[in-house]
């Protein structure tokens, strides 16, 4: 799972309560390397979040290929 904070529809209002911000800091500039979580990483984050140790992943990806500003994403 690639986590593209720039296309997340929940941001920026949900960034402060997202596990990505807690673990990696605030979203990086466009063009930066995107964080990637494999199934094992996601399972670990889910366990931590369910037990109140970190906030959950708040990622809400756009389904039509646009970012939260309505611009078309490359890809």
N, CA and C atoms as a LAMMPS dump frame, in Angstrom:
ITEM: TIMESTEP
0
ITEM: NUMBER OF ATOMS
225
ITEM: BOX BOUNDS ff ff ff
-5.0000000000000000e+02 5.0000000000000000e+02
-5.0000000000000000e+02 5.0000000000000000e+02
-5.0000000000000000e+02 5.0000000000000000e+02
ITEM: ATOMS id mol type element x y z
1 1 1 N 0.843 -1.171 0
2 1 2 C 0 0 0
3 1 3 C 0.886 1.23 0
4 2 1 N 0.778 2.033 -1.043
5 2 2 C 1.453 3.327 -1.069
6 2 3 C 0.552 4.349 -0.406
7 3 1 N 1.128 5.172 0.415
8 3 2 C 0.352 6.195 1.111
9 3 3 C 0.689 7.544 0.499
10 4 1 N -0.206 8.066 -0.314
11 4 2 C -0.007 9.35 -0.984
12 4 3 C -0.799 10.417 -0.238
13 5 1 N -0.149 11.08 0.688
14 5 2 C -0.814 12.094 1.506
15 5 3 C -1.38 13.239 0.665
16 6 1 N -0.759 13.512 -0.48
17 6 2 C -1.202 14.632 -1.303
18 6 3 C -2.511 14.351 -2.015
19 7 1 N -2.864 13.084 -2.169
20 7 2 C -4.133 12.767 -2.811
21 7 3 C -5.177 12.288 -1.804
22 8 1 N -4.826 12.234 -0.532
23 8 2 C -5.755 11.799 0.511
24 8 3 C -6.869 12.829 0.668
25 9 1 N -8.106 12.356 0.594
26 9 2 C -9.247 13.262 0.701
27 9 3 C -9.53 13.702 2.133
28 10 1 N -8.92 13.048 3.123
29 10 2 C -9.136 13.42 4.52
30 10 3 C -8.232 14.566 4.968
31 11 1 N -7.151 14.793 4.238
32 11 2 C -6.189 15.824 4.633
33 11 3 C -6.597 17.19 4.152
34 12 1 N -6.077 18.219 4.711
35 12 2 C -5.124 18.237 5.823
36 12 3 C -5.777 18.17 7.195
37 13 1 N -7.097 18.204 7.271
38 13 2 C -7.756 18.261 8.583
39 13 3 C -7.523 17.009 9.421
40 14 1 N -7.3 15.848 8.811
41 14 2 C -7.105 14.611 9.57
42 14 3 C -5.636 14.271 9.784
43 15 1 N -4.727 15.055 9.23
44 15 2 C -3.287 14.726 9.311
45 15 3 C -2.783 14.643 10.742
46 16 1 N -3.232 15.502 11.613
47 16 2 C -2.749 15.522 12.994
48 16 3 C -3.153 14.299 13.784
49 17 1 N -4.167 13.561 13.315
50 17 2 C -4.639 12.367 14.012
51 17 3 C -4.488 11.132 13.127
52 18 1 N -3.419 11.104 12.33
53 18 2 C -3.149 9.988 11.423
54 18 3 C -1.835 9.334 11.809
55 19 1 N -1.797 8.026 11.75
56 19 2 C -0.592 7.295 12.131
57 19 3 C 0.606 7.678 11.261
58 20 1 N 0.389 8.069 10.024
59 20 2 C 1.509 8.468 9.163
60 20 3 C 2.225 9.671 9.761
61 21 1 N 1.467 10.664 10.214
62 21 2 C 2.059 11.849 10.825
63 21 3 C 2.772 11.489 12.123
64 22 1 N 2.181 10.608 12.919
65 22 2 C 2.788 10.204 14.189
66 22 3 C 4.116 9.483 13.954
67 23 1 N 4.147 8.563 12.991
68 23 2 C 5.347 7.762 12.774
69 23 3 C 6.379 8.421 11.87
70 24 1 N 5.926 9.183 10.864
71 24 2 C 6.845 9.715 9.859
72 24 3 C 6.94 11.235 9.829
73 25 1 N 6.114 11.92 10.604
74 25 2 C 6.109 13.376 10.574
75 25 3 C 5.093 13.886 9.572
76 26 1 N 4.992 15.198 9.421
77 26 2 C 3.986 15.783 8.526
78 26 3 C 4.238 15.384 7.068
79 27 1 N 3.185 15.47 6.229
80 27 2 C 3.344 15.127 4.812
81 27 3 C 4.52 15.867 4.175
82 28 1 N 5.23 15.163 3.321
83 28 2 C 6.4 15.71 2.641
84 28 3 C 5.984 16.394 1.337
85 29 1 N 6.857 17.221 0.765
86 29 2 C 6.531 17.918 -0.475
87 29 3 C 6.186 16.944 -1.612
88 30 1 N 5.394 17.441 -2.543
89 30 2 C 5.044 16.653 -3.725
90 30 3 C 6.337 16.208 -4.409
91 31 1 N 6.387 14.976 -4.859
92 31 2 C 7.577 14.447 -5.504
93 31 3 C 8.477 13.68 -4.561
94 32 1 N 8.216 13.758 -3.251
95 32 2 C 9.007 12.997 -2.279
96 32 3 C 8.634 11.521 -2.375
97 33 1 N 9.512 10.68 -1.875
98 33 2 C 9.236 9.24 -1.857
99 33 3 C 8.009 8.98 -0.983
100 34 1 N 7.076 8.174 -1.487
101 34 2 C 5.842 7.886 -0.759
102 34 3 C 6.057 6.753 0.234
103 35 1 N 5.491 6.884 1.45
104 35 2 C 5.588 5.784 2.402
105 35 3 C 4.843 4.562 1.854
106 36 1 N 5.364 3.398 2.112
107 36 2 C 4.716 2.172 1.653
108 36 3 C 4.614 1.196 2.809
109 37 1 N 3.42 0.637 3.008
110 37 2 C 3.184 -0.353 4.054
111 37 3 C 2.797 -1.673 3.403
112 38 1 N 3.499 -2.744 3.752
113 38 2 C 3.084 -4.057 3.255
114 38 3 C 2.038 -4.623 4.23
115 39 1 N 1.548 -5.814 3.948
116 39 2 C 0.483 -6.403 4.769
117 39 3 C 0.91 -6.559 6.228
118 40 1 N 2.16 -6.944 6.446
119 40 2 C 2.659 -7.105 7.812
120 40 3 C 2.716 -5.767 8.549
121 41 1 N 3.165 -4.714 7.856
122 41 2 C 3.199 -3.373 8.453
123 41 3 C 1.792 -2.905 8.8
124 42 1 N 0.85 -3.091 7.869
125 42 2 C -0.538 -2.663 8.109
126 42 3 C -1.131 -3.401 9.305
127 43 1 N -0.847 -4.705 9.413
128 43 2 C -1.362 -5.477 10.545
129 43 3 C -0.8 -4.944 11.857
130 44 1 N 0.488 -4.614 11.875
131 44 2 C 1.107 -4.076 13.091
132 44 3 C 0.499 -2.725 13.461
133 45 1 N 0.318 -1.852 12.479
134 45 2 C -0.294 -0.547 12.736
135 45 3 C -1.718 -0.723 13.24
136 46 1 N -2.464 -1.657 12.667
137 46 2 C -3.835 -1.913 13.121
138 46 3 C -3.875 -2.356 14.579
139 47 1 N -2.943 -3.239 14.979
140 47 2 C -2.886 -3.691 16.372
141 47 3 C -2.577 -2.52 17.295
142 48 1 N -1.597 -1.708 16.922
143 48 2 C -1.25 -0.539 17.739
144 48 3 C -2.43 0.422 17.856
145 49 1 N -3.119 0.667 16.748
146 49 2 C -4.252 1.592 16.756
147 49 3 C -5.418 1.042 17.585
148 50 1 N -5.717 -0.244 17.416
149 50 2 C -6.82 -0.847 18.184
150 50 3 C -6.571 -0.784 19.685
151 51 1 N -5.318 -0.76 20.082
152 51 2 C -4.98 -0.711 21.503
153 51 3 C -4.692 0.702 21.995
154 52 1 N -4.963 1.694 21.16
155 52 2 C -4.848 3.087 21.572
156 52 3 C -3.43 3.621 21.642
157 53 1 N -2.468 2.905 21.064
158 53 2 C -1.077 3.345 21.145
159 53 3 C -0.706 4.349 20.057
160 54 1 N -1.371 4.296 18.93
161 54 2 C -1.194 5.267 17.842
162 54 3 C -2.568 5.515 17.226
163 55 1 N -2.753 6.654 16.564
164 55 2 C -4.015 6.852 15.867
165 55 3 C -4.063 5.938 14.639
166 56 1 N -5.261 5.669 14.117
167 56 2 C -5.363 4.823 12.926
168 56 3 C -4.911 5.565 11.677
169 57 1 N -4.729 4.802 10.614
170 57 2 C -4.461 5.394 9.308
171 57 3 C -5.728 6.097 8.854
172 58 1 N -5.65 7.374 8.562
173 58 2 C -6.817 8.161 8.165
174 58 3 C -6.913 8.326 6.648
175 59 1 N -6.071 7.623 5.906
176 59 2 C -6.02 7.749 4.46
177 59 3 C -7.382 7.491 3.826
178 60 1 N -7.835 8.441 3.015
179 60 2 C -9.047 8.288 2.22
180 60 3 C -8.634 8.552 0.774
181 61 1 N -8.285 7.482 0.034
182 61 2 C -7.8 7.69 -1.335
183 61 3 C -8.917 8.094 -2.284
184 62 1 N -8.574 8.912 -3.254
185 62 2 C -9.511 9.268 -4.314
186 62 3 C -9.661 8.052 -5.211
187 63 1 N -10.866 7.755 -5.618
188 63 2 C -11.083 6.572 -6.443
189 63 3 C -11.077 6.879 -7.933
190 64 1 N -11.202 8.142 -8.295
191 64 2 C -11.291 8.484 -9.715
192 64 3 C -9.997 9.038 -10.29
193 65 1 N -8.897 8.966 -9.522
194 65 2 C -7.614 9.428 -10.037
195 65 3 C -7.369 10.914 -9.871
196 66 1 N -8.159 11.601 -9.053
197 66 2 C -7.92 13.016 -8.811
198 66 3 C -7.449 13.204 -7.382
199 67 1 N -6.731 14.302 -7.132
200 67 2 C -6.301 14.569 -5.764
201 67 3 C -7.361 15.409 -5.07
202 68 1 N -7.105 15.779 -3.815
203 68 2 C -8.127 16.49 -3.052
204 68 3 C -8.419 17.884 -3.58
205 69 1 N -7.541 18.441 -4.433
206 69 2 C -7.794 19.74 -5.031
207 69 3 C -8.507 19.619 -6.38
208 70 1 N -8.813 18.385 -6.78
209 70 2 C -9.508 18.161 -8.035
210 70 3 C -8.589 18.017 -9.226
211 71 1 N -7.272 18.067 -9.012
212 71 2 C -6.324 17.925 -10.118
213 71 3 C -6.143 16.449 -10.446
214 72 1 N -5.925 16.167 -11.704
215 72 2 C -5.705 14.795 -12.157
216 72 3 C -4.342 14.313 -11.697
217 73 1 N -4.272 13.119 -11.143
218 73 2 C -3 12.54 -10.733
219 73 3 C -2.364 11.806 -11.893
220 74 1 N -1.056 11.881 -11.936
221 74 2 C -0.325 11.115 -12.954
222 74 3 C -0.325 9.656 -12.551
223 75 1 N -0.278 8.779 -13.523
224 75 2 C -0.19 7.39 -13.16
225 75 3 C -0.922 6.579 -14.106
